[in-house]
Amino acid sequence: MTAELPASARTEDEDLEPSTTLFTYLGPAVTLIGLVALWEVLVRWSGIPGWLLPTPTAIGEAMAEWRNELGWHFLITLYEVLAGFALSIVVSIPLAVAVVYSPFLQNTIYPILLALQSMPKVAIAPLLVLWIGFGALPKIVVVFLVCFFPIIVATASGLTAVPASLIDLIRSLSATPLQTFVKIRFPTAMPHIFVGLKIAITFAVIGAVIGEFVGSDAGLGYLILISTSQSRTPLAFGALLLLTIMSIVLYYAVEFVERLLVPWAPKN
Amino acid sequence: MSKIHIENLSKTYRSKRSRVTALEDVSLAIEQNEFVTLVGPSGCGKSTLLKIVGGLIRPSRGRLIYDGEPLLQPTRDVGIVFQEPVLLPWRATIDNVLLPAEILGLNLAQCRVRALELLKLVGLEGFESSYPRELSGGMQQRVALSRALIHNPSVLLMDEPFAALDAMTREELGFELMRIWDTHKKTVIFVTHNIVEAILLADRVVAMSPRPGRIAKIVKIDLPRPRTLDMEFTGEFKSYFDEIRAVIYSGGGAARP
């Protein structure tokens, strides 16, 4: 018998393309540095006042000066984001399972979820402050509200993505519903769930800032609000930069967990 | 007594607006350890018939007698191979093969030994811990075949198992299947739309015609075993081919391709 070569062996020499990795990272880095430098030069040259548009160096100075406060507010926001995100995972995934397994729940819960999703979260936030007060909790609830929809939709679609012939195969073995769920459905849904999680985590930071804007005394959103009102624009930019970094790092953290838990997921 | 006895079987799919008769009045007796191929164009109900034999679809009318007993639900005595391997991407080869054993609650230590033997039999020794994405289409289908055999069923149901493979891999796997069938003694029902494949593999070819799906003719293939590729060019083979081709396309009024 002439055994075929495994796919991995066949593609090996095709992977030996000229090393592009350095160039792929270098290009964007140089562009970014160039844009920041251009920003610095243009602001200095045009004489735009610092409270309107600070230079990158002014932002850096403000961040160094306020590093303790920035760190503290960063942690507050991070806590709200992570707590709300965790809560949405804990609620959404079991709910998605229930919806997939029960046509009744599907017909009752889905319209409600859709209505909830259609409501602007910015509009709900003041009500949450009214009901739950000023602490971290209303922010966590806003984060939860923006996160749960993408997770539940992705999970539900993943749970139904099992190929028909695979269902036939396990049906021919008289598999129990629990076996089908544990061995087939849930692992099949995993890559889909992570698509939802990655969308949700980018919403989560926005949700926390919305919550902080509406009423709070801590967090990076609060800091932006306060510093702009006091014309400390470089500090507001510093907080904005930290929010961006938080969002990016959290996204890659989710992707890292995905690689650990779902190594078979298609690469994006 | 036949292994599988199909009596006046019909299957009609009803939707709100239409009724489609997938199978009409099909009768067929399949003997123990017989290799039967079902061949016909799409829409002739060959896959439906296979699923009914596997207990996956209930017939609208008629009976299916399996080992002398009417079959009303899926039986553990069949192994199934589909056109797509449908392996679980998160499981290594050996664990994919063991899936039916896990579901059936068999002794996993014994089954592991058996799985390794089966993988050796299909030429995948050394690939036990490879993942499906690391295997070619032909190798994946070999894993699927091992998975279908792990619980030692007496019947193997194959739904166009080699249709997605290239011509050479397809021939190779066909001969391997015959070798396995010869040593392990299984009753095989093999669905295909390829007449050459149907003749080369079968003891009997069941030629089906479409709209409604029914048996047009059953042709006994008297070519000696083991079969070889050269047989394809004999006059005997050609007369089987012409006979089957003629009945398949006369019944349903379908145009000849």
Interface residues (C-beta under 8 A of the other chain):
Chain A: M1 T2 A3 E4 L5 P6 A7 S8 R10 P163 S165 L166 D168 L169 I170 R171 S172 L173 S174 A175 Q179 K183 I184 P187 M190 V262 P263 W264
Chain B: K51 G54 G55 L56 Q73 P74 T75 R76 V78 I80 F82 Q83 E84 V86 L88 P89 W90 L99 P100 E102 I103 L104 G123 F127 S130 Y131 R133 E134 L135 S136 G138 M139 H151 D159 T169 E172 E176
